[in-house]
């Protein structure tokens, strides 16, 4: 199972990702043998751009002070590194990747917006999804969304230590994620709206709708778990 979850900060993608890891482990023994720190790849939002162990606050500040050109280059290389170039069939849970970068890069980090469509940098970025479709066509793109009011309420009730989205940008950010989702060339797509649902209800909705995108290997593993439990 390969999942790419995207969505505005506070929409719930990261919470849902953790719950889906547990669901996939229970139902198909997915992610077997994967160390906990590598279960979810969630480091495509400046300045958190590294695998564990986490960078220090001082290192985060050093990243913030980098030029837009260098920030874009780091993120491009970071994204490239996480695109599969072999058809391994391995389980994968990624949050954000190129779609998050496309939304937040020009809005908060001063890059991408001024790049010409024919710029060589864009030539590379435009191939990201081509490579995903070529080497990991089973990837499912999941847009996790919530209403503007829900985002505002969550932001007020549980503010993130290093939050990125600003209150005045909520509608814009939600629209941009929707645009990137609709524009994406990845064919396997789901939308999960968390506005008025619990995590358990969101997982239940996901399980009801993921069926058409399960691979033969996913189904075989599920059947094996069912047989063992029976």
N, C-alpha and C positions, 0 to 999 in steps of 0.2 A: 504494500500500500504506500503510495506516494501522495502526500497532501501538501498543497501550498495554500496557506491561509493568509488572507489579506484583509485590511480594513482599518478604519480610523482608530487612533488611540482611543481607549475607553469603550470601543464597540464590543470587545470581549474575545478577540481572536486568541490572545495568549491564554486566557482562562479556558476557552474551549479546546485549545490544542492539548493542554494538560489532561483534560477529561477524555479526549479522544485517544490519547496514548493509552490510558487505562482500559478504555473500551476495546481497543484493538489487541491489547495484550490478553484480555480475558476471552475474547471471541475467536482469535486466530493465532494467538501466541506470537504476535508481531513484535518487532524490535528485540527479539531474544538475543541476549549477549551484548546489547548496546549499553555502554556505561551511561549512568544517569545524566552526566553533564553533556552528553552528545545526543540525547533523545530528541531535543528540539533545537533547531538552528534558528536562533532569534537574535541576530546581531547585524542587522542591516540599517539601523537607525542611529545616526550620529548622536553622541560619540561612542556608543556601545557597538563596536565593530569587530570584536574578537571572540574566539572560542574561550571557554573557561580555561584557566582561572581569570576572573574578571580583572579588567584594568583598574588601576587605582584612580582616585579622584584627581590626582595630579596629572596622570596620563590622559584622562578625559579632557582636562583643561588644555593640555598640549594639543590635542586633536582639534578642539574648538578654535584654537588660534591659527590653524593651518589655512592656507589660501583656498579659495573655492576650487581652483584647478587641481590642487593636490587632494582635496577631499573627494572630488569626483573620481580621480584616478584610483584612489584607495577603494572606493565603493565599487567601481567597475571591476577591479581585480578581485574584490571580495565576492561579488556576485558570480563572476566567471569561475572562480574556484568551486562554487557550490552547484554548478550545473553539471549533471552527469555526462560523461563522454564515453560510457560503455553501458550496454544494456544488462546491468547486473541484477535487476529485479529486487534490489534491496529496499527495505522499508525506509521511508523518509518523512519527516515532519519539518517543514520550513515555514517561517512566518515572514511575510513582507517581500523579500528578495528584490527583484527589479521593479515590481509594481510599487512597493512602498517608496523606493528610491525615486521613481518617476514623480510621485506626488510630493514628497517632502524636499527633494533636492532643490528644485527651483523656488519653493515657497519659503524655506527656512535656512538653506545652506548656500544659496546664491550660485548654483550651477545648473546646467541643462537648459535653462530658459533662453540663454543667449547663444546656444549652439545651433548653427545652421543645419537643416536636415541632411545636407550632403557632407557634413563634417565627418572625417574618419572615425571619430569617437562614436558618433551616432550609427555609423555602419556596423560597428561592433555591437553596440547596444541593441540594434534592431535584429541581431541574430540570436539573441538569448532564447527567445521562444522557439525559433527554428531548431535550435539544438535540443531544447527540452522535448519537442515533439519527435525529433529524430531518435533520441536515445532513451527517453523515458515517456513514451506516449500514454502511459497509464496514469500520469500525473493528473490529479483532480484539483482544480482551482476553486477555492471556497471563499466567497465574499462574505465576511461577517460584518453586519451592519446594525445600526440602531438609529432611532430618531434623534434629531438635534436636541430635543429636550432631555432625552435619556442620557446623551453624552454630557450635557451640561450638569445634570444632577449627579452623575457618577464623578465628574471632575470635581464638583464641590464636596461630595461626601468622602471620596477616597483619592485625593490628589496624588499624582505620581511624583516621586522625588525629583526626577529629571524629565518632567513632561515636556513635550514638544508642541502639541497642538494648542493654540491660543483660543480663548473663548470667542473672539470675534471672527475666527476662521472656521468654525465648526461646519457651517453649511457648505463652505467652499471645499473643505477637505472631504466631506462626505460625497459631494458631487464629483470630485476628482477621482476618488476610488471607484465610484460607479462607472465613470468614463473609462478608466483603465481596465476595469473588469470587462465591460462590454467590448472594448477594442481588442482585448487579448485574443491571440490566435490559438490559445490552448482550448481544445474542443470540449473537454470534460469540465463542466461548471455547475456549481451549486451556490445558492444564496441562503444564508441563515440569518434571520432577523432576531436579535436578542432583546429587542425593546421591552417586551413584556413577558419574557420567559426566564425560567431558572436554567442553570447550567444543565441539569438533568433533562429538562424539556428540550433544550437545544441539541443535546446528544441524541435524544430519542428521535427528533426530526431528522438529524443527520443519518441515523441508521435506517430510517424509513426510505430515504432518498438516495443512498449511496449504491444501492443494488446494481443499477445498470453500469456502474463504473468499477465494480469489483473485478479483479483479474482472476484467471483460472486458478492461479496459485493462492489467492485470497480465499476463494471458495473451497479449495481443497483443504486448506488449513482450518477453515470454519467447520467443515464436515468432520475433520479429524477430532477437533475439540468436542463437537456434539457426540461423536461416537464414543469418545473416552468418558464423557459425563453420563452417557446413557448406560 
